[in-house]
Amino acid sequence: MASHDYDPDDNFGHAFHVQADVDEDDALEMVAWQFLLLVNPGDEDAALQQFAAFRLALEDAGDDADPVPLLRDAIDWKAGFHVGEEDAQGLMEALDELAGRWRLRIDWGVDDDAGEPPGTSALLQAASVQLRERHYSLWTAETGEATLSGWITHERDEEAMQLVASALGLSARPGIG
């Protein structure tokens, strides 16, 4: 078979050059970079700063480090949130900060005199619906802890984010999980 013929068993055989020697560390950094671009839409400078923080943390943590918490820490309060499961006030503050990057405001439906804010599930639902109306997606990720974690992307980037999150080993989805 000639090298240019279609081989149904080798659809991606020519997608990479033979010299494309990408080791695991480089592959992780490439996927992490794509993640940071998606959670910082239109702000490559912020993505670069977070990438530098991620790389430094990865280097400090050693070879067996789990990249997920390192990425979460690199984006916390800049492009993502990570708050206690019952911390309604912290969740509202974090999401207000993130939405403010695009001059968006989330109406929490809470009066200043009302006392206790609604539960975090109700707050995530309200934020998700309002962001979706403006073509953004609120993502939530499983942490394995009594915490809530996530980020905001453009709605059009949902498929790409699902692929990148999966490649990083993140169990994440748009909306509340």
C-alpha positions as CSV (number, residue, x, y, z in Angstrom):
1,M,0.0,0.0,0.0
2,A,1.3,3.4,-0.9
3,S,2.0,5.8,2.0
4,H,-0.8,8.1,1.0
5,D,-3.5,5.4,0.7
6,Y,-6.3,5.4,3.3
7,D,-5.9,2.6,5.8
8,P,-9.1,2.3,8.0
9,D,-7.0,0.6,10.8
10,D,-4.5,3.5,11.0
11,N,-6.6,6.7,10.7
12,F,-4.0,8.8,12.6
13,G,-0.9,7.1,11.4
14,H,0.4,10.3,9.7
15,A,-1.0,12.8,12.1
16,F,2.4,13.2,13.8
17,H,5.9,13.2,12.5
18,V,8.0,10.3,13.4
19,Q,10.3,12.9,15.1
20,A,7.5,14.2,17.3
21,D,9.0,12.8,20.4
22,V,6.6,14.1,23.1
23,D,7.3,12.7,26.6
24,E,4.7,12.5,29.3
25,D,5.8,15.7,31.0
26,D,5.5,17.7,27.7
27,A,2.1,16.1,27.0
28,L,0.9,17.1,30.5
29,E,2.1,20.6,30.0
30,M,0.4,20.8,26.6
31,V,-2.9,19.7,28.0
32,A,-2.6,21.9,31.0
33,W,-1.9,24.9,28.7
34,Q,-5.1,24.1,26.7
35,F,-7.1,23.9,29.9
36,L,-5.8,27.3,31.0
37,L,-6.6,28.9,27.7
38,L,-10.2,27.5,28.0
39,V,-10.7,28.9,31.5
40,N,-9.2,32.2,30.6
41,P,-11.1,33.0,27.3
42,G,-9.5,35.9,25.5
43,D,-6.9,36.4,28.3
44,E,-3.7,34.7,27.3
45,D,-1.7,36.8,29.7
46,A,-3.6,35.4,32.7
47,A,-3.2,31.9,31.2
48,L,0.5,32.4,31.0
49,Q,0.8,33.6,34.6
50,Q,-1.3,30.6,35.8
51,F,0.8,28.2,33.6
52,A,4.0,29.5,35.2
53,A,2.5,28.9,38.6
54,F,1.4,25.4,37.6
55,R,4.8,24.5,36.2
56,L,6.6,25.8,39.3
57,A,4.2,23.8,41.6
58,L,4.7,20.7,39.4
59,E,8.4,21.0,39.6
60,D,8.3,21.5,43.4
61,A,5.9,18.5,43.8
62,G,8.0,16.0,42.0
63,D,7.4,13.3,39.4
64,D,4.5,11.5,41.1
65,A,2.5,14.7,41.7
66,D,-1.2,14.7,40.8
67,P,-1.6,17.7,38.4
68,V,-5.3,18.3,39.2
69,P,-4.8,20.0,42.6
70,L,-1.9,21.9,41.3
71,L,-3.9,23.3,38.4
72,R,-6.8,24.0,40.8
73,D,-4.5,26.0,43.0
74,A,-3.0,27.9,40.0
75,I,-6.4,29.1,38.9
76,D,-8.1,29.6,42.3
77,W,-9.8,33.0,42.5
78,K,-8.3,33.9,39.1
79,A,-10.1,31.5,36.7
80,G,-11.6,29.0,39.0
81,F,-13.1,28.4,42.5
82,H,-12.5,26.0,45.3
83,V,-14.6,26.5,48.4
84,G,-16.0,24.5,51.2
85,E,-19.1,22.4,50.3
86,E,-21.3,24.5,52.7
87,D,-19.6,27.9,52.2
88,A,-22.4,29.7,50.4
89,Q,-20.8,33.2,51.0
90,G,-17.4,32.1,49.7
91,L,-19.0,30.5,46.6
92,M,-20.9,33.7,45.8
93,E,-17.8,35.8,46.3
94,A,-15.7,33.5,44.1
95,L,-18.3,33.3,41.3
96,D,-18.9,37.1,41.4
97,E,-15.1,37.6,41.0
98,L,-14.9,35.2,38.1
99,A,-18.1,36.5,36.3
100,G,-16.7,40.1,36.8
101,R,-13.9,39.3,34.4
102,W,-16.5,39.6,31.6
103,R,-18.4,42.4,33.3
104,L,-21.2,39.9,34.2
105,R,-23.2,40.1,37.4
106,I,-25.0,37.1,38.9
107,D,-28.3,37.9,40.6
108,W,-28.2,35.7,43.7
109,G,-31.7,36.6,44.7
110,V,-30.5,37.3,48.2
111,D,-31.5,40.4,50.3
112,D,-28.8,41.9,52.4
113,D,-31.2,41.7,55.4
114,A,-32.2,38.1,54.6
115,G,-29.6,36.5,56.9
116,E,-28.5,33.1,55.7
117,P,-28.0,32.8,51.9
118,P,-29.5,29.8,50.0
119,G,-27.6,26.5,49.9
120,T,-24.6,26.0,47.6
121,S,-26.6,23.8,45.2
122,A,-29.2,26.5,44.7
123,L,-26.5,29.1,44.2
124,L,-24.7,26.9,41.6
125,Q,-27.9,26.4,39.8
126,A,-28.7,30.1,39.8
127,A,-25.2,31.0,38.5
128,S,-25.3,28.2,35.9
129,V,-28.6,29.4,34.4
130,Q,-27.6,33.0,34.4
131,L,-24.2,32.4,32.8
132,R,-25.8,30.1,30.2
133,E,-28.1,32.9,29.2
134,R,-25.0,34.9,28.4
135,H,-23.3,32.0,26.5
136,Y,-21.0,31.0,29.3
137,S,-20.8,27.6,31.0
138,L,-20.2,27.0,34.7
139,W,-18.2,23.9,35.2
140,T,-18.1,21.8,38.4
141,A,-15.5,19.2,39.2
142,E,-15.5,16.4,41.7
143,T,-12.8,16.9,44.3
144,G,-13.1,13.8,46.5
145,E,-13.3,16.2,49.4
146,A,-16.1,18.2,51.1
147,T,-15.4,21.1,48.7
148,L,-16.8,22.6,45.5
149,S,-14.5,23.3,42.6
150,G,-15.0,24.6,39.1
151,W,-14.5,27.3,36.5
152,I,-16.3,29.2,33.7
153,T,-15.8,28.9,30.0
154,H,-17.4,30.0,26.8
155,E,-20.4,27.9,26.0
156,R,-18.9,27.1,22.6
157,D,-15.9,25.5,24.3
158,E,-17.8,22.8,26.1
159,E,-16.7,19.9,23.9
160,A,-13.1,21.0,24.0
161,M,-13.2,21.4,27.7
162,Q,-14.7,17.9,28.1
163,L,-11.8,16.5,26.1
164,V,-9.1,18.5,28.0
165,A,-10.6,17.8,31.4
166,S,-10.8,14.1,30.6
167,A,-7.2,14.1,29.5
168,L,-6.2,15.6,32.8
169,G,-8.2,13.1,34.7
170,L,-10.7,15.7,35.9
171,S,-14.2,14.5,36.5
172,A,-15.9,17.7,35.4
173,R,-19.1,18.7,33.7
174,P,-21.0,21.9,32.7
175,G,-23.6,22.8,35.3
176,I,-23.9,21.5,38.8
177,G,-22.6,18.0,39.5
